[in-house]
Amino acid sequence: MFMEARLLDERREGIAEGEANANIATAKRMLAKGCYSLEVIAELTNLSLADVEKLKEES
């Protein structure tokens, strides 16, 4: 039972990490287009405004 719970937790963590990476990639594309405010990008990607600002600085 413990092993099954651990595997489920690992699977959930992997899914969450994949979603986070997809949101970051989407935010980067939106920043590249320059058509959206940082606030809108944060709202649509479920990233924090600070994270979006950091992505903008990195690009």
Buried (B, 14 or more C-beta within 10 A) or exposed (E): EEEEEEEEEEEEEEEEEEEBEEBBEBBBEBBEEEEBEBEEBBEEBEBEEEBBBEBEEEE
